[in-house]
């Protein structure tokens, strides 16, 4: 042994072997120690509490599916994963399921997550079209399944879960900010841009409606146009069509609702097809309908929202034309007679000017950004065509009837002069009073000259309207062709009012010779009124004069109204 | 789609960058320094100076309400995991500094390299292996101010082979590689085992050699050797 030892250290070759061996062994041990000390800890996946969206709007389901919309803001869930271990995590997958709506799906495989690194996983659910069949809000669950494999280890799995609300197809949630976070008016409308999804220019119902409008214009403006004059013409045609076919404004308010820790404004807003079918809508519904129609006709549109109201702007080149969509119902804008299109534009322009808070949603831009319309169930287009044709016929009949009564009651010129001279006994002229004389001399009366004469609602049979802007007292001349009596005339007027969404009720009536005196009231979306009326059959129909005021001050004005009625003279 | 960093920087100046102040179109300068750590997380410092009227606008929207800025940042930039915001402003010289910390600023690509998404509006103006400087000039509308932004991205010291992929396109990315950590290095394990094995082998060879030497007869003394 001693000899061997002696040899080892005397023999250079042997010494070299030993020295190299020791050095290599030491290096190997060092490397293994480094590996063991720094890499021994296995990969470990950790995550923050995921962020779950509390609610979604079913009509906007395409928006939630699109990660491109507003930098991916509308995710359904967000989870931040981190490898807090010392070795990589392999085969990391994040899968999602919304029971009853979306089966387990894995949008992407994250793959490897090196030690110390984080990854953000967002989920943009692709809901099926049938989500739009939901009429009312309902609760659904989102499940997130995390699967990963630690290096050299087994596969692990974890499922996270939370509930969320799916709003019905007609429910718009204007904000999802927690109540504590609301600072300005704009904060309450941070989701209002979703209304753009409700603009449905390609809906067959909207197409038919737009076609009916252009048909009236001879089809000359069907198709895209950027010419300001043509755009205004198109807008006027749309406005007049709505007005004449009985479209009306129906007021309602959104209802504040609490969801989780968020306080939000949820409003029932119907799609344009429903507004067309029922022939009435809220301001926002009418604004959306306008945007849909004009969009279908090739115009650029913008929906404007301001506190308590919404309307539409139509753009042509660098010009823009706002329109007060609700002016089709005069009472909605404080008027007592039909508001012409030009006035509706003026109203909107003034509103736009004076409002401090307002938000603009250029429809085409937002749609380009991903605010897509939902797929809608099929409809019976023939039925829609029939409905629109029927409305147009009624509107045409009304106009024709009014024209007829005016023509039929037009006596020969000589007779008129003689008759007027012989029979009409105008009341004595009084100071401060103006005088109305029917063009055919069928009736006359006096009214305060401070009152304002406005365009009459001829489709209701009203051929003259005058009112007091301060008290809203007013007088109307009604002409009903083909009626034989006052009761028949009132029934015909009642039908016309019903088409416009209002109702006439006769409370009392008394016949005195050829005259019938009536006490009645009118109820409708534009408010309630009570009135006195006096009617008389004439050749070809019935003519009458009504004097009334809003129900709230009818009693106070009763005597004044009776005095005015006393000035009525029939030939 | 615009990239998270670009949007994040832009949001801080939203009201200023999109509104007309009634005066001639001016330029707003915004400088950002982004330091990326070895794990792909980042700390960002955004500095800007505004004219008096724009300062007033900005102050009303965010300057007086850093909580609203933080809320909007978190809500609108879903793809980033924002951890912290510190907003400091100097009303005397109308300068503000926002410090933001974010996780997962980089993504790990299939080949293991790291990538930072860059909006195509950003043009590379200079670079060293670890420091990359980009510039952009944008204008939200003809009446809005020109927003001149400078981005300085500082990569971690270990970063290698940094480069721009798809420059000038929507897919523009700053890409770099990180050395695999010891924890991730199986080479280390195998090199250690191999070295130890070789060491043992050499030791054995030494022993064998020594043993063989001990069996040999000793060399003849010189006198005998001459006779032989």
Interface residues (C-beta under 8 A of the other chain):
Chain A: X3 X4 X7 X8 X11 X13 X14 X15 X16 X17 X18 X20 X21 X22 X23 X24 X25 X26 X27 X28 X29 X30 X31 X32 X33 X34 X35 X38 X39 X41 X48 X68 X70 X71 X72 X73 X75 X78 X80 X82 X86 X87 X88 X111 X112 X113 X114 X115 X116 X117 X118 X119 X120 X122 X177 X181 X183
Chain B: X1 X2 X4 X7 X38 X39 X40 X41 X65 X67 X68 X71 X75 X76 X77 X78 X79 X80 X81 X103 X104 X107 X108 X110 X112 X178 X181 X182 X183 X184 X185 X188 X189 X191 X192 X193 X194 X195 X196 X197 X198 X199 X200 X201 X202 X203 X204 X205 X206 X209 X210 X211 X213 X214
